[in-house]
Structure formats: C-alpha cells, structure tokens
Amino acid sequence: MPIRIKVAQNAREIDDALWLRHEVFVLEDGKFGGKPLHGARLVDRFDAFPSVYHVVAYEGSEPVASMRLVKDSEAGMPVDELFDFKPYRGQAAGGAVAQFGSAGMLAVRGRWRRRRDVIRAMFRMAATVCHRYDTTHVLVVVNHDTASMYRRLGFTELSAKIWNEEIGSEVIPLAGTTAQFLGWAFGDLPDTALSAFQDSFERMVFRAGEHVFLEGDVGEHAYVIDSGEIRISRKRTSGEELTLAQLKRGELFGELALIDDQTRSASAVAVTDTELMTLDRGTFQSQLQVNPDRCRRLFKILSSRMRSMDELAMVLAFAPATQRLEFALEVARQQALPERDSPTGGVFRGGPLELALLAAVDESAASDFLRAAAETGTLQFSARQIVFK
C-alpha cells in the first residue's frame, strides 16, 4: 500500500502524531521512563504553540511516522532546552536577519524503520515546510546513533555527545541552513510547470507495481516524479492494455485533475519503487487566486499534451502497423533515460512487449521491427530495454 507524507492539518492528524511519538519513544524504545503515559500521548508545552508543524506519514489510514518542526518565537524552541545554541545563532546571523527553526521528535514505527524511502520522503517534506514558513536555519538535537543521517543532509555537528537524563540517551546538537536542506531535498530535480508550487507539495511513496490511480477514478491530485518511473496506460475496448507513456524523474502527470473533477482517462502504475510529489486541486486553485501567473506554464503543457494525444489517436486509428511502430519507437526515444557512456544515446525501460503496447500491434511484430532496426546499428534491445545509439 502506498505511503502518504503530509503536514497535519486537523485535530485528528495532530493527535495521530502525538500518539505515534508515545508508541515509538515510550513503548517501542523504552525512553522517557519506558512506562505508558496517561492518555498514551507524548506531549510537551511546545505542542500548544501556533508555530508548530507536524509531518505525518500514513499507510492507508494508519500513522507510521511523524516529525515535529518548530519555528522560533519568544518562547524559544525545544532544542534550546537541550543545548546552548546562542554562539551559533550569533555567528549564523552575522548581522543579517535570520529565522531559526528546529526539527525533532522523528518517530518511525518498528515495521517501517527499514523503509529508507519513507524516511527520506519525511525529511524532504520537512525541508519543504521549513522553506514554506521562511526559516533560514534549522537546529536539531538528535540521538547520537542517528547523527550520521543528519550529516548527509548537510547538517554540521556543534558538539560531542551529551548525556540527556530525561531521554535516557546520548544526544548530539547539529545545525544547517534551510538552503542546504532544500538543496538536498530537491537536488537536480528538473524544473516543471508545478515548480512554483513546490512549497505546497505533499509526498507519496510507492512500491513497484502499485497503482497511483486507475482509469475511471475521480482525480484530485497532480504528480511530479521525484524518483522512480511511472507507466501511463489505457484499456482498449478489446480489453488490451495500451501503454501511452513511460515517465521518469521530473515529469508531470495527472495534471487535468487540477482543472476539473472528471474521471481519470488512463491508469498510472509505478514501474519501480517511486517517490512522487503531489499537489491537490484545492491548494492549486486557492493559490491561483493569489498568484495567477503560476498557471501559465501548466496551461502550455496541457495544450502540448492535448496535441500529442490527438496525434497518437490519429496514428493508432488510421496508420498501418509499420507506421505505428515507427511512431512508438520515436515516443520511446523521447522517453529514454540518458546513458552514462553515451551522451547522445539513451535507454528506454521496456522491450518488444512495451513497444507493442505503444503501437497496438502483436509482440512478434514489434520484435521483428526492433531486429530490423538493430541491424542498422541505431539501437540494441533485450526483453527489458531498448538502447538507442
């Protein structure tokens, strides 16, 4: 089942975060005394502040992980009670205006602790929240055995291990800039028509073979691929599945759901383990009222997609098999991933079967077509991929 990572927006979701902390830290890890607390919730005074944000991960309706983010205020932050950050604050500000925040209370239930993709998505969501609320620097005090993970995110240790009696463990203070954190989160992700909305993204994590949505579903979200691959397909009247596109990192799909509430015209399935960034219709439309310029690039993409679909429909309806295969091979070439050893070539994640589905022909016809193309030296292929030269 896919896992959704979001910022808690109502009382139930906040309560899920507080319950999950107690489940992980107290019951599973034996910290904070190791005995069940009244109400089975782990809470402190900072949870009552308006500048607190909870990132929560759900598998279906079950909360599986959470993290707390606190924006600095006159009341301070939780990390200030564990370490003296004043020297770092003064040095980091350097005379400029700096807005500090803290991240902590990362709790992942036992069954999901080996899911690195989920933990990675949690931190990417946290980076998005820090950016959304104009935080410039992030301070953390973490269990010493997780400090290496924060170092990989760009955080710097400010002290050696410190024993904390309340937690019953050694902790390490670290600090980093939101710019570094955001750089790690988005890396070299290609610019898309929804990049202007990245401060409003939620995230979803899929295992290979899981459907993002099915043809006929009512859609409310658009998606951008952060990692992995997605196949878009449609059922023909004969029941045969027709592959429309094989999408890779940085590509956008499902965007029509931002405009209307019609059913999905195709299905989307994760070809590999995949992480998606999602934007819902309500957020999209409310932000357009504030900044309508954000929609221009999206409408250009919608126009381009419609022209491509019209072209595909014409080819499939009227062209002979050879022309359909030539068209499908060009689509595969456009969707090919760059090949390290050949800057002019690329690799399409699919073989004769996938090409046959794109062209609406038999697999044997696609195999014969690819063998003929391979003899010209323009490509090589196997059952799982086509390598363009």
C-alpha positions in Angstrom: 0.0 0.0 0.0 1.4 3.5 -0.9 2.5 5.8 1.9 1.4 9.4 2.0 3.5 12.1 3.8 1.8 15.4 4.7 1.6 18.2 7.2 -1.0 17.6 9.8 -3.9 19.9 9.1 -6.6 19.0 11.6 -7.1 17.7 15.2 -7.1 14.0 14.2 -3.9 14.2 12.3 -2.1 16.2 15.2 -3.4 13.6 17.6 -2.0 10.8 15.4 1.4 12.5 15.7 1.3 12.7 19.5 0.0 9.1 19.8 2.7 7.9 17.4 5.5 9.5 19.4 4.3 7.7 22.5 4.1 4.4 20.6 7.6 4.7 19.3 9.6 6.5 22.0 8.0 5.2 25.1 6.6 1.7 24.2 8.9 0.6 21.5 12.2 2.3 22.5 11.7 2.4 26.3 12.7 6.1 26.5 11.1 8.8 28.8 11.0 6.2 31.6 9.7 3.4 29.3 6.3 3.3 31.1 3.0 4.1 29.4 2.0 7.7 30.0 -1.5 8.9 30.9 -3.6 9.2 27.7 -1.0 7.4 25.7 0.3 10.7 24.2 3.8 12.2 24.4 3.3 15.9 24.7 5.2 19.0 25.9 4.4 22.7 26.1 5.7 23.4 22.6 2.9 21.4 21.1 0.5 24.1 22.1 2.3 26.8 20.1 0.8 28.1 16.8 4.3 27.9 15.1 4.5 24.1 15.4 4.1 21.8 12.4 3.7 18.0 12.4 4.8 16.0 9.4 2.9 12.7 9.4 3.2 9.6 7.2 0.2 7.3 6.6 -0.1 3.9 5.2 -3.8 4.0 4.3 -5.3 5.5 7.5 -2.6 4.1 9.8 0.0 6.6 11.0 3.5 5.1 10.6 5.9 8.0 11.1 6.0 11.6 12.4 8.3 14.6 12.9 7.8 17.9 14.6 9.0 21.3 13.2 9.0 24.4 15.5 9.6 27.9 14.2 11.4 30.1 16.7 9.5 32.6 18.8 9.9 34.5 22.1 9.2 31.2 23.9 12.2 29.6 22.2 12.4 26.1 20.8 12.7 22.6 22.2 16.3 22.3 21.2 17.2 25.3 23.4 16.5 23.2 26.5 19.0 20.6 25.4 21.9 22.7 24.2 23.1 26.3 24.2 22.8 27.4 20.6 23.4 31.1 21.3 27.0 31.2 19.8 25.8 29.5 16.7 22.8 31.8 16.4 25.1 34.9 16.6 27.6 33.5 14.1 24.9 32.3 11.7 23.0 35.6 11.6 26.2 37.6 11.0 24.4 40.9 11.2 21.6 39.8 8.8 18.1 38.8 9.7 17.9 35.1 10.4 14.8 33.0 11.2 15.6 29.8 13.1 13.6 26.6 13.4 14.1 23.2 14.9 13.3 19.7 13.8 12.9 16.8 16.1 10.7 14.1 17.5 11.3 11.9 14.5 9.4 8.7 15.3 9.1 5.8 12.9 7.3 2.7 14.0 9.2 -0.6 14.1 7.7 -2.2 11.0 8.6 0.8 8.8 12.1 1.6 10.1 13.8 -0.3 7.3 11.8 1.8 4.7 14.6 4.3 3.8 12.4 5.7 1.1 9.8 6.7 3.7 12.3 8.3 6.0 13.9 10.1 3.1 10.5 11.4 2.0 9.8 12.6 5.6 12.9 14.7 5.5 12.1 16.1 2.1 8.7 17.1 3.4 10.4 18.7 6.4 12.6 20.7 4.1 9.6 21.9 2.2 7.9 23.1 5.4 11.0 25.0 6.5 11.0 26.7 3.2 7.3 27.4 3.2 7.5 29.2 6.6 10.6 31.3 5.7 13.0 29.5 8.1 16.7 30.3 7.2 18.5 27.9 9.7 17.5 24.6 11.2 18.7 23.4 14.6 18.4 19.8 15.8 19.5 17.7 18.8 19.3 14.1 17.9 20.1 10.7 19.3 23.8 10.0 18.7 23.1 6.9 16.6 21.1 9.0 14.0 23.6 11.9 13.7 25.2 10.5 10.6 21.9 10.7 8.8 21.7 14.4 9.5 25.2 14.9 8.4 24.2 13.5 5.0 21.5 16.2 4.8 24.1 18.9 5.2 24.0 19.5 9.0 27.1 20.2 11.0 27.8 18.9 14.5 28.2 21.6 17.1 29.4 19.5 20.0 30.4 16.0 21.0 27.8 13.6 22.5 25.9 14.9 25.5 24.0 12.7 28.0 20.4 13.6 28.4 18.8 12.2 31.6 15.2 12.7 30.6 15.6 10.9 27.3 18.0 8.4 28.8 20.4 8.6 25.8 23.4 10.5 24.4 22.4 13.2 22.0 24.3 15.4 19.5 23.4 19.1 18.5 23.7 19.9 14.8 22.7 22.9 12.6 22.3 23.6 9.0 20.8 26.2 6.6 17.4 25.7 5.0 19.0 26.4 1.6 21.3 23.4 2.1 18.4 21.3 3.4 16.2 22.3 0.4 19.1 21.6 -2.0 19.4 18.1 -0.6 15.6 17.6 -0.8 15.2 18.7 -4.5 18.8 18.2 -5.7 18.9 18.4 -9.5 15.2 17.8 -10.0 14.3 19.2 -13.4 12.2 22.3 -13.5 8.5 21.6 -14.1 5.3 23.5 -14.6 4.5 23.0 -11.0 7.9 24.0 -9.6 6.4 27.3 -8.5 4.1 25.3 -6.2 6.8 23.2 -4.6 6.2 24.8 -1.2 2.8 23.2 -1.2 3.7 19.7 -2.3 2.9 16.6 -0.3 4.6 13.3 -1.0 3.7 9.7 -1.7 5.9 6.6 -1.8 5.0 3.6 -3.9 6.5 0.1 -4.3 7.0 -1.3 -7.8 3.7 -2.5 -9.2 1.4 -0.3 -7.1 -1.1 1.9 -8.9 -1.1 5.6 -8.4 -4.6 5.8 -9.9 -6.8 3.7 -12.2 -8.6 4.7 -15.3 -12.1 5.8 -14.3 -11.0 7.1 -10.8 -12.0 10.6 -9.8 -8.8 12.6 -9.5 -7.9 15.4 -7.2 -4.1 15.5 -7.5 -1.3 16.1 -10.0 2.0 14.4 -9.6 5.7 15.1 -10.2 8.1 12.1 -10.2 11.0 12.7 -7.7 12.5 9.3 -8.1 11.5 6.1 -10.0 9.4 5.5 -13.1 5.7 5.6 -13.9 3.8 3.9 -16.8 0.6 5.6 -18.1 -1.7 3.1 -19.8 -5.3 2.8 -21.1 -7.6 -0.1 -21.7 -8.8 -0.7 -25.3 -12.3 -1.7 -26.0 -10.9 -5.2 -26.6 -9.6 -5.3 -23.0 -5.9 -5.0 -24.2 -3.8 -2.5 -22.2 -2.2 0.2 -24.3 0.9 2.0 -22.9 0.7 5.7 -23.5 3.9 6.9 -21.8 6.8 5.8 -19.7 7.6 8.7 -17.4 10.8 9.4 -15.5 12.2 11.8 -12.8 10.9 15.3 -13.0 8.0 14.6 -15.3 4.4 15.7 -14.6 1.2 13.7 -14.9 -2.4 13.7 -13.8 -2.5 17.5 -14.1 -6.0 17.6 -15.5 -7.3 16.9 -12.1 -6.2 20.4 -11.0 -8.6 21.9 -13.5 -11.8 19.7 -13.3 -13.3 16.8 -11.4 -13.7 14.4 -14.3 -12.6 10.8 -14.0 -9.1 9.7 -15.0 -8.7 8.9 -18.7 -5.8 6.5 -18.1 -4.1 4.5 -15.3 -0.7 5.2 -13.7 1.4 2.5 -12.1 4.9 2.5 -10.5 7.3 0.6 -12.7 10.0 0.7 -10.0 9.9 1.9 -6.3 8.8 5.5 -6.8 8.5 8.7 -4.8 6.0 11.4 -6.0 5.4 15.0 -5.1 1.7 15.7 -5.2 -0.5 18.9 -5.4 -4.2 18.8 -4.8 -6.8 20.8 -6.7 -8.0 22.9 -3.7 -4.5 24.1 -2.9 -3.8 24.8 -6.6 -6.9 26.8 -7.2 -6.7 28.8 -4.0 -3.1 29.8 -4.8 -4.0 30.8 -8.3 -6.3 33.4 -6.8 -3.3 34.9 -5.1 -0.8 34.4 -7.9 -2.5 33.6 -11.3 0.9 33.8 -13.1 1.8 30.5 -11.7 -0.6 28.7 -14.1 0.8 29.9 -17.4 3.4 27.1 -17.8 0.9 24.5 -16.7 -1.6 25.6 -19.4 1.2 25.4 -22.0 1.9 21.8 -21.0 -1.8 21.0 -21.2 -2.0 22.3 -24.7 1.1 20.4 -25.8 -0.3 17.2 -24.2 -3.6 17.5 -26.0 -1.9 17.9 -29.4 0.3 14.9 -28.7 -2.7 12.8 -27.7 -4.6 13.9 -30.9 -1.5 12.8 -32.9 -1.3 9.5 -31.1 -5.1 8.9 -31.7 -4.8 9.6 -35.4 -1.8 7.3 -35.8 -3.4 4.4 -33.9 -6.7 4.8 -35.8 -5.5 5.2 -39.4 -1.8 4.3 -39.8 -0.6 0.9 -40.9 1.3 -1.3 -38.4 4.8 -0.2 -39.6 4.0 3.5 -39.2 2.5 2.8 -35.8 5.8 1.1 -34.8 7.9 3.9 -36.1 5.8 6.4 -34.1 6.0 4.3 -31.0 9.8 3.9 -31.4 10.1 7.7 -31.6 8.0 8.0 -28.4 10.3 5.5 -26.7 13.3 7.5 -27.9 11.9 10.7 -26.3 11.2 8.9 -23.1 14.6 7.2 -22.9 16.8 7.9 -19.9 20.3 9.3 -20.6 23.1 6.6 -20.8 26.3 7.4 -18.9 28.6 6.0 -21.6 26.8 7.7 -24.5 25.7 11.3 -24.1 23.8 11.1 -27.4 22.0 7.9 -26.7 19.5 6.7 -24.1 17.8 3.7 -22.5 14.1 3.0 -22.7 12.9 0.9 -19.8 10.9 -1.6 -21.9 11.4 -4.1 -24.7 9.3 -5.6 -27.5 6.2 -6.0 -25.3 6.2 -2.4 -24.2 6.8 -1.2 -27.8 3.9 -3.4 -29.0 1.6 -1.9 -26.4 2.6 1.6 -27.5 1.9 0.7 -31.2 -1.1 -1.5 -30.6 0.5 -4.4 -32.5 1.5 -8.0 -31.7 4.7 -8.5 -29.7 6.1 -10.6 -32.5 5.7 -7.7 -34.9 7.4 -5.4 -32.5 10.3 -7.9 -32.1 10.7 -8.2 -35.9 10.7 -4.4 -36.2 13.3 -4.0 -33.5 15.6 -6.7 -35.0 15.5 -4.8 -38.3 16.3 -1.5 -36.6 19.2 -3.2 -34.7 20.7 -4.4 -37.9 21.1 -0.8 -39.0 23.2 -0.1 -35.8 20.8 2.6 -34.5 19.8 0.6 -31.4 20.2 -2.6 -29.4 17.4 -4.3 -27.4 16.5 -7.0 -25.0 13.3 -8.2 -23.4 13.6 -5.3 -20.8 15.1 -2.4 -22.6 15.9 -0.6 -25.8 19.3 1.2 -26.0 19.4 4.0 -28.6 22.8 4.8 -30.1 
